[in-house]
Amino acid sequence: MKHMFSGHSAKFALTMAMLAASVIVSGCTTTDQTAALSSAKATTKTASANKGNVIRVNGVKTYTYTPKDRECLERAMFFEANRSSQDGLVAVGTVVINRLLSKQYPDTICGVVGQKNQFAPGVLTRKMNSKALPDVQKAADDVLKGKRHPAAKNSMFFHTAGLKFPYKNMHYVLVAGGNAFYEKRNKDGSLQSPVPTEPYNLAMIYTPQNQAVPSDKAYNVTTPQTAEEPAAIAAPATMIAAAEPKAPVQAQQNETAQVAELQVPLPTATPNTAAPAASSLAYAPAAENVDAIGAFLLTQQRPTLN
């Protein structure tokens, strides 16, 4: 009897030990899963707060774009607009940039153009076979340099011209390139989807090819120029070049673009002057009068933007 009791006790002890081990193992797994979930949430939150393609340079919000983003813009303009209409091409490009600036849409050009059911089917995959492709590419570059269609400055929507819809919030502003562009407005006339008025830049992002340059990404960033005297932009280690403005410009929301280039020196090494430098220009809707800079740039041999 004593032996049976001892055996029973041993079995009982063994069973309890197995249960305890099971609880311990289960607790570890739960802890690991919880830690992993917490880590994932923290990572997502950090990524959301610090998006790599939207940065601040000298206090100005700057949207960076890649050569792929430029191609996405070209594709939207190529497949959505009548390619013989410069107004239509630029208007489509204006809508893409307006959506880029809005928090309601993705914050990359390819994200905007590739959003489901928003642009032409196959817009990112079909071949662009047309003799007009160079014209489309030039129009896309103009948009990235700051050109906007003034009539579409607040527009984020368009559809094929000739179609009719019964919605009362559709406020039409332009027909061009086979499309009718419109804004969505409330009964009181206010915009339902206003384009943000915060000043911003568009900047090409590139990785230097020269081995002497640090491998970190470098940003060829453009910023609004507000200095009244050319001497103010002649700081050491900073090179500024701008396209010649046709006339003194007053700041107008989403209508005028001051074009300038700021090459930021990298902190740990001096770039080789033989390395290729990408050119990117800005759209600065809140820029101040640029008379002094324009006078300074008259002495520079730079191409004039249309």
N, C-alpha and C positions, 0 to 999 in steps of 0.2 A: 504494500500500500504506500509505504514511504517512497519506494522506487518509482511507482506510478505518479505519485504527486510531484516528485522531483522532475520526472520527464515532462509532466504537464507544465510545471513551472518553467522548464527550459524552453518548451514550445511557446509558452505565453511570452516569455522574455524575448525569444527570437522574433515572434510576431510583432511585438511592440517596437523592437529595434528596426524592423523593416518599415513599419508605419512611420517611425520617426525619420528614417532615412528618406522615405518618400516625401514627407513634409518638407524636409530640408532641401531636397532636390527641387521640389516644386517651388519652394520659396525663392531659390536662386534663379530659376528660369523666369519667374514672374518679375524678379528684380531686374534681370538683364533686359527683359522685354520693355519694362517700364523705363529703364535708363535709355534704351535705344530709341523708344518713342519720344522721350523728352529731348534727346539729342537731335532727333530728326526735326521736332518742332522748333527747337532753338535754331537749327541750321536754316530752316525755311524762313523763320522770322528775320534772321540776319540777312539772308539773300534778298528778302523783300525790302528790307530797309536800306540795303546797299547794293542796288542793281548796277552791274558792271557797265551797262551801256548808257546810264544816266549819271553824270557826275557834276560836280560844281567846280568851276575854274574861276578864280578871282571873284567868287560870290555869284557867278552867273550859271544858271542851270544849263548844262550842255548835253545834248543828245549825240552820242557817237554812233557812227554807222560804218559798216564794212563794205568792201567791194560787192559782196553778195547782196547787201541791202540796196545798194545802188542798182543792181540788176533787177531786184524785186520792184523797185520804183519804175524802172524802164518797162518791165513787163506789164504792170498795171496800166501805164499810159499807152503801151502798144496795143493791148487787147481791148481796152475800154473806150478808147477815143478814135475818132476818124483821123487817121495818121496824116491827112493832108491839112488838118486844122491845128495850127499852133495854139490858138485859144483853147481848143478842146484838150490838147495834151497838157498844157499848163494848168488848166482847171482841174483835171483828174489828179495831177501831182499835188495841187493845193489841198484837195480833199484828203489825200493820203497823209500829208504833213499835219493837217488839222486834227486828224484822228490820232496821229502819233503823239500830239501834245495833250490830248484828252485822256483823263484817267479812266474813261469808259472803254478804251481800246488798248491793245498791246502797245508796249513802249519800244518796239523795234519796227523798222519799215517792213521787213519780211513778215513779222507777226501781224501787222495791219493788213498787208496785201493777202496773206495766206489764211486769214480768218474765214471760217466756214461760211459759205453762202453769202459772202459779201462782195466778191468780185467775180469776174468771168470764170466759168469752169475751166480748169486746167491752166489757170493764169501762171502758175509757177513751174509748169512742166512742158507746155507746148512750145514748139519751135517758133522763133520769131523770124520768119522768112518774108522779108520785104525790102525793097530798095529804099524804103523810107526809114529803115532802122537807124541810120546815122542821125537823121533829124530827131527821132525819138530820144536817142541818147543825148543829144545836145540839149533838148528840152528838159530832160531829167537832170542833167548837170546844172542847168539854169535854176531849176527848182531848189536843188541842194545848195546853190550859191545865194539863194534868197528870193528868187523871183516868185511872185504869186499872182494869181488872177484876182484883180481887185473886187470883181463882182462876187467871187466865191470865197472871200476872206473869212466868212463865218459859216461856210457850208461844209457839212460832213456827209452829204447824201446826194445821189443822182440816180437817174434811171433813163432808159432809152427814151429819146424824145418822141412825142406823139402818143405815149400811153397816158391814160387818164385814171386818176384815183379819187375816191370820194372823201379822203381825209382832209379836214379843215385846218390841220396844223402844218400843212405843207406850204411853205412860202417860197415861191420860185424866184430865182435871182439871175439865171443865165441859161441860155440854150446854146451849146457849142459842141462841135465834134460829134454830133449825133446823140448827145445826152442833154437832159434837162436837170440842172443843178438846183437844189433847194435847201432851205433851212427848216427846221422844226421849231415852230413858235407857239407860245401859249396864247390864250384869248386876249391878253393885255399887250401882246406884241413882243414880249420878252422871249429870248432864245431858250429853248428847252435843253439844248446841248451847246452852251457857249464855249468858244475857243478860249483857253486860258490866256490872260493878258500878261502873265509874268514874262519878262525878257528872257530870251533863250538863245543858244547857239547850236549850230549843227557842225560837227567836226568829224573828219575822216579819222578812223583809228587804223594804225598800221604798226607793224613790228619791224624795227630797223634790221637790215640784212647784214650790216657791217659787224664783224665779230668784236670790234673795239667798243661797240655800244652795248650797254647792259641789255640783257634778254627781256627785261620787263617791257610791257607794252608802253609805247610812247604815244601821246596825243598831240596831234597838230591842231591846236585849239584856236578858235577865233573868238574875239571879245569885242563888245562895242567900244568905240573910241570916243572919249569925252574930253580929251586934253585940248586946250585952246592954243597951245604953242607946240610946234614940231619938236622943240628941244625936249619936251616932256616924254617923248617916246624913244629917246635915244639913250635909254639906260643900258649900262654894260650887260653883256651876255643875253640881251633880248633883241631879237630882230623882228621888225614889223614891216610888212609890205601890204599895200592895199590897192584895189582897182580904183582908177580915177573916177570920182562921181561926176555926173554930167552937170549938176547944179547943186547949190546948197540944199540940204534936205532937212525938212522938219519931221520930227518923229510922228508917225501915224501908225496906229495899231494894225498890224498884219498887212500894211500896204507898201511900206518902203523897207528896203534891206540895205544896211550899211555893210560893205564887204571889206573884211580885213583878215589878216593872217598873223597869228602870234605863234612863234616857234619857241616852245618852252624848253630851257636847258635842262638836261638830265642831271640828277644830283651826284652820281658817283663816277662819271667819266665824261670826257669831252668828246662829243661826236666827231667822227671823221668828216671833214668838209666834202670829201668825195662821195659820201654816202648819198643815195637818192633821197630827196625830201618830197613827201606827198603834199599836195596843195589842197587845202580845204577852206571853205569860206563860210561866213556866218549869215544868219538871218537875225537881225537885232531890231525888233519892232519898237524898242524904247530908247534907241540911240539919240544922242543930242546932236546939235548943229556941228557939222564937220567942216566948216569953212577952212580952218587952219590946216587940217590934215589934207584936205583937197588941194590947197595951195602947195603944200609940201610934196604931194604926190605928182603934181604936174611936171616935176623934174625927173620923175622915174619913168623908165621905158617899160611900161606894162601894158598888156592888151586891155582894151576897153570892153566892158561887158555890155551886152544889149539889154 
